[in-house]
Amino acid sequence: MIVLGGYLGAGKTTLVNALLRNADGLRVTVLVNDFGSINVDASLIRERGDDVIGLENGCVCCTIGGRLVETLIALGERAERPDLLVIEASGVSDPMRIAQVGMLDRAFRLHGIVVAVDVETIDAVLDDRYVGDIVQRQIAAASTLVLTKTDLVDEAMVATVRHRLASLGATQIVVTATHGVVPPEILFPDVVDEAGEPVAVPGLLSPHSMRPASHALPRGLRSFTVEACGVIDRARLKAALAMFPEKLLRAKGFVSLRAGQISELHVVGRRSMFTRRPDIPASSSTIVLIGIFSDEEQRLLTQALVCAVL
């Protein structure tokens, strides 16, 4: 599950349309507040009802209004759940709150909170006395920021916007959208190697690809794996994962929190979730992390995770 946020006019609809057009066989369900702005080509539409648009590529758009919880329950009860669920937040809502509601249903796991930022207008919006606080909360909630409309400004302004976003204490995972398309690793950020190439990890979800795949990932984005034998202290583990929250995009794996018991771990930015997995035999703990880390930060994080073992 991905929550897509951003202020009015930031380009969320363009991102959704690009995702639907480039699903490459994935079952994608997008929950939106209004179909009016989802301009999907007629050639893609298989059927259209009062609150559902079915597409030829297997994707679905649904209106939610105030029925988010009910819609999530219905989706979770399907025999074939979507490969990716995208919840598009309204332009004046808090994506963090929506993510918290979404995580109430254990059928879905949070992959990230993606917030679109219009580089041409973001300074004026942040400085607005009426909506500035709302937009700042949206940005602070993001695990990934997507810069939009960069073709309308020069490189100096893009750099200025990046600097201001960093000053807000926001995530350092920042990418640029090209006609609404973002690097696939942002939507399916399971793991990438040093060169930014997706790598399948046994026991974890494999990353999917989207066209086109020529987008540059944030400089310094890397992944690494930490393995540890023995029971891990939950508090120490969470403290270790919180060391570099603005740099951690994702962490997932299987950890031994009690002797003979394995839990599945999912971390997105500052949020972590543990799910008991009695179906998995007890073994050593394995965590895959992806983010923007220096060599020293990787060493410190690895050391802290290993030291979480009791």
C-alpha positions as CSV (number, residue, x, y, z in Angstrom):
1,M,0.0,0.0,0.0
2,I,1.2,3.5,-0.9
3,V,-0.4,6.7,0.2
4,L,0.0,9.5,-2.3
5,G,-0.2,13.0,-0.9
6,G,0.6,16.5,-1.9
7,Y,-1.1,19.9,-2.0
8,L,-3.7,20.9,-4.6
9,G,-2.2,21.0,-8.1
10,A,1.1,19.3,-7.0
11,G,0.7,16.6,-9.7
12,K,-0.8,13.6,-7.9
13,T,-3.3,12.9,-10.7
14,T,-0.4,12.9,-13.3
15,L,1.5,10.4,-11.1
16,V,-1.6,8.2,-10.8
17,N,-2.2,8.2,-14.6
18,A,1.4,7.3,-15.3
19,L,1.2,4.4,-12.8
20,L,-2.0,3.1,-14.4
21,R,-0.6,3.4,-17.9
22,N,2.6,1.5,-17.0
23,A,1.4,-1.2,-14.7
24,D,3.0,-4.0,-16.8
25,G,0.6,-6.7,-15.8
26,L,0.4,-5.8,-12.1
27,R,-3.0,-5.6,-10.5
28,V,-3.1,-2.0,-9.3
29,T,-6.0,-0.6,-7.3
30,V,-6.2,3.2,-6.9
31,L,-8.6,4.7,-4.3
32,V,-9.4,8.3,-5.0
33,N,-11.8,10.9,-3.7
34,D,-13.1,11.9,-7.1
35,F,-12.9,10.5,-10.6
36,G,-13.2,13.9,-12.2
37,S,-9.5,14.4,-12.4
38,I,-8.5,10.8,-13.3
39,N,-8.2,11.3,-17.1
40,V,-7.6,7.7,-18.2
41,D,-7.6,7.1,-22.0
42,A,-10.9,5.7,-23.2
43,S,-8.9,2.9,-24.9
44,L,-7.8,1.7,-21.5
45,I,-11.3,1.6,-19.9
46,R,-12.9,-1.8,-19.9
47,E,-16.0,-0.9,-17.8
48,R,-17.2,2.1,-15.8
49,G,-19.7,2.1,-13.0
50,D,-20.9,4.6,-10.5
51,D,-17.8,4.3,-8.3
52,V,-15.5,1.9,-10.2
53,I,-13.4,2.2,-13.4
54,G,-12.1,-1.2,-14.6
55,L,-9.1,-0.9,-17.0
56,E,-8.0,-3.3,-19.7
57,N,-4.6,-3.8,-18.0
58,G,-6.3,-5.2,-14.9
59,C,-6.1,-2.0,-12.9
60,V,-9.0,-0.5,-11.0
61,C,-9.9,2.9,-9.8
62,C,-12.4,3.3,-7.0
63,T,-14.0,6.3,-5.3
64,I,-13.8,6.3,-1.5
65,G,-15.2,9.5,-0.1
66,G,-15.7,8.8,3.6
67,R,-15.7,5.0,3.1
68,L,-12.0,4.3,3.3
69,V,-12.3,1.7,6.0
70,E,-15.2,-0.1,4.4
71,T,-13.4,-0.1,1.0
72,L,-10.2,-1.5,2.5
73,I,-12.1,-4.3,4.2
74,A,-13.8,-5.2,0.9
75,L,-10.5,-5.3,-0.9
76,G,-8.8,-7.4,1.8
77,E,-11.6,-10.0,1.5
78,R,-11.0,-10.5,-2.2
79,A,-9.6,-13.8,-3.3
80,E,-7.1,-11.9,-5.5
81,R,-5.9,-8.8,-3.7
82,P,-4.1,-6.1,-5.7
83,D,-0.4,-6.3,-6.2
84,L,-0.3,-2.6,-5.3
85,L,-2.9,-0.4,-3.5
86,V,-2.5,3.3,-4.0
87,I,-4.6,5.7,-1.8
88,E,-4.6,9.2,-3.3
89,A,-5.1,11.7,-0.4
90,S,-7.0,14.9,-1.0
91,G,-4.9,18.0,-1.5
92,V,-5.6,19.3,2.0
93,S,-5.5,16.1,4.0
94,D,-2.7,14.6,6.1
95,P,-1.3,11.5,4.4
96,M,0.1,10.2,7.7
97,R,-3.5,9.9,9.1
98,I,-4.6,8.1,6.0
99,A,-1.7,5.7,6.3
100,Q,-2.6,5.0,9.9
101,V,-6.1,4.1,8.9
102,G,-4.8,1.9,6.1
103,M,-2.6,0.0,8.5
104,L,-5.5,-1.0,10.6
105,D,-6.3,-3.7,8.0
106,R,-3.6,-6.4,8.3
107,A,-4.3,-7.4,4.7
108,F,-2.2,-4.5,3.5
109,R,1.3,-3.3,4.4
110,L,2.5,0.2,4.1
111,H,5.2,0.5,1.3
112,G,5.5,4.2,1.6
113,I,4.0,7.7,1.9
114,V,4.8,9.5,-1.4
115,V,4.2,13.2,-1.4
116,A,4.3,15.3,-4.6
117,V,5.9,18.7,-4.4
118,D,5.3,21.3,-7.2
119,V,8.7,23.1,-7.3
120,E,7.2,26.1,-9.1
121,T,4.8,27.0,-6.3
122,I,6.0,25.2,-3.2
123,D,7.7,28.3,-1.7
124,A,4.5,30.4,-2.0
125,V,2.4,27.6,-0.6
126,L,4.6,27.0,2.4
127,D,4.6,30.7,3.2
128,D,0.9,30.9,3.0
129,R,-0.5,31.7,6.4
130,Y,-3.6,29.6,5.8
131,V,-2.3,26.4,4.2
132,G,1.4,26.5,5.0
133,D,1.1,24.3,8.1
134,I,-0.9,21.7,6.2
135,V,1.6,21.4,3.4
136,Q,4.5,21.3,5.9
137,R,2.8,18.3,7.7
138,Q,2.3,16.6,4.3
139,I,6.0,17.0,3.6
140,A,7.1,15.8,7.1
141,A,5.0,12.7,6.7
142,A,6.7,11.6,3.5
143,S,9.0,8.6,3.1
144,T,9.6,9.8,-0.4
145,L,9.3,13.3,-1.9
146,V,8.6,13.6,-5.7
147,L,9.5,16.8,-7.3
148,T,7.1,17.7,-10.1
149,K,7.0,20.4,-12.8
150,T,10.8,20.8,-12.8
151,D,10.6,21.5,-16.5
152,L,9.0,24.8,-15.7
153,V,11.9,26.2,-13.6
154,D,15.7,26.3,-13.8
155,E,18.2,24.1,-12.0
156,A,19.0,26.8,-9.5
157,M,15.3,26.9,-8.3
158,V,15.2,23.1,-8.1
159,A,18.3,23.2,-5.9
160,T,16.7,25.9,-3.7
161,V,13.6,23.8,-3.2
162,R,15.6,20.8,-2.3
163,H,17.5,22.9,0.3
164,R,14.3,24.2,1.8
165,L,12.8,20.7,2.0
166,A,15.9,19.5,3.8
167,S,15.6,22.4,6.2
168,L,12.1,21.2,7.2
169,G,13.6,18.0,8.5
170,A,11.9,16.0,5.7
171,T,13.2,12.8,4.2
172,Q,16.3,12.9,2.1
173,I,14.7,10.4,-0.4
174,V,13.9,12.9,-3.1
175,V,13.2,12.0,-6.8
176,T,12.1,13.9,-9.9
177,A,9.1,12.8,-11.9
178,T,9.2,12.9,-15.7
179,H,5.7,13.2,-17.1
180,G,4.5,11.6,-13.9
181,V,6.8,8.6,-14.0
182,V,9.1,8.0,-11.1
183,P,11.8,5.3,-10.5
184,P,10.1,1.9,-10.0
185,E,12.2,1.4,-6.9
186,I,10.2,4.1,-5.2
187,L,7.0,2.2,-5.6
188,F,8.5,-1.2,-5.1
189,P,11.5,-0.4,-2.9
190,D,12.4,-3.9,-1.7
191,V,16.1,-3.7,-2.4
192,V,18.5,-2.3,-4.9
193,D,22.3,-2.8,-5.3
194,E,25.0,-0.2,-5.3
195,A,24.2,0.7,-8.9
196,G,20.6,1.1,-8.1
197,E,19.5,-2.1,-9.8
198,P,16.7,-4.1,-8.3
199,V,17.7,-7.3,-6.6
200,A,15.4,-10.2,-5.6
201,V,15.8,-11.3,-2.0
202,P,14.7,-14.8,-1.1
203,G,11.8,-14.8,1.4
204,L,10.9,-11.2,0.6
205,L,8.7,-9.6,-2.0
206,S,10.6,-9.2,-5.3
207,P,10.7,-5.7,-6.9
208,H,8.7,-5.1,-10.0
209,S,9.6,-2.8,-12.9
210,M,7.7,-0.1,-14.6
211,R,8.4,1.6,-18.0
212,P,10.5,3.6,-18.5
213,A,13.3,2.5,-16.3
214,S,15.9,5.2,-17.2
215,H,15.2,7.4,-14.2
216,A,18.1,8.3,-11.9
217,L,17.7,7.3,-8.3
218,P,18.7,9.6,-5.4
219,R,22.5,9.9,-5.1
220,G,23.8,7.5,-2.5
221,L,20.8,5.2,-2.4
222,R,22.0,1.8,-1.4
223,S,20.8,-1.4,0.2
224,F,22.5,-3.8,2.6
225,T,21.5,-6.9,4.7
226,V,22.1,-7.5,8.4
227,E,21.9,-11.0,9.8
228,A,22.0,-11.8,13.5
229,C,21.7,-15.0,15.6
230,G,19.7,-15.1,18.8
231,V,16.7,-13.3,20.2
232,I,16.4,-9.6,19.4
233,D,15.3,-7.0,21.9
234,R,12.4,-5.2,20.3
235,A,13.1,-1.8,22.0
236,R,16.8,-1.9,20.9
237,L,15.7,-2.9,17.4
238,K,13.3,0.0,17.1
239,A,15.9,2.4,18.5
240,A,18.5,1.2,15.9
241,L,16.0,1.6,13.0
242,A,15.2,5.1,14.2
243,M,18.9,6.3,14.1
244,F,18.6,7.8,10.6
245,P,14.8,8.2,10.0
246,E,15.2,10.9,7.3
247,K,17.6,8.6,5.4
248,L,15.8,5.2,5.7
249,L,13.4,4.5,2.9
250,R,12.5,1.0,3.7
251,A,13.5,-2.0,5.8
252,K,11.9,-5.4,5.8
253,G,12.8,-8.9,7.0
254,F,12.2,-11.6,9.5
255,V,13.3,-11.2,13.1
256,S,13.4,-13.5,16.2
257,L,11.7,-11.5,19.0
258,R,11.2,-14.5,21.2
259,A,12.9,-17.9,21.3
260,G,11.4,-20.1,18.7
261,Q,9.2,-17.4,17.2
262,I,9.7,-15.4,14.0
263,S,8.0,-12.1,13.2
264,E,7.9,-10.3,9.8
265,L,9.2,-6.7,10.0
266,H,8.2,-3.8,7.8
267,V,9.7,-0.3,8.2
268,V,8.8,2.8,6.2
269,G,10.7,5.9,7.4
270,R,9.7,6.3,11.1
271,R,7.0,3.7,11.1
272,S,7.5,0.0,11.9
273,M,5.2,-2.9,12.0
274,F,5.8,-6.5,13.4
275,T,3.6,-9.4,12.4
276,R,4.0,-12.9,14.0
277,R,4.7,-15.6,11.4
278,P,4.1,-19.0,13.1
279,D,4.3,-20.6,9.6
280,I,8.0,-19.7,9.3
281,P,10.6,-22.0,11.1
282,A,12.7,-20.3,13.7
283,S,16.0,-19.2,12.3
284,S,18.5,-16.3,12.5
285,S,17.1,-12.7,11.9
286,T,17.6,-11.1,8.5
287,I,16.8,-7.5,7.7
288,V,17.2,-5.8,4.4
289,L,17.6,-2.0,4.5
290,I,17.4,0.6,1.8
291,G,18.2,4.3,2.1
292,I,20.7,7.0,1.6
293,F,23.6,6.1,3.9
294,S,27.3,6.9,4.0
295,D,29.7,4.1,4.7
296,E,30.0,5.3,8.3
297,E,26.2,5.5,8.8
298,Q,25.9,2.0,7.4
299,R,28.5,0.7,9.8
300,L,26.9,2.4,12.8
301,L,23.4,1.1,11.9
302,T,24.7,-2.4,11.3
303,Q,26.5,-2.3,14.7
304,A,23.3,-1.1,16.4
305,L,21.2,-3.9,14.9
306,V,23.7,-6.6,15.8
307,C,23.9,-5.2,19.4
308,A,20.1,-5.5,19.6
309,V,20.6,-9.2,20.2
310,L,20.0,-10.2,23.8
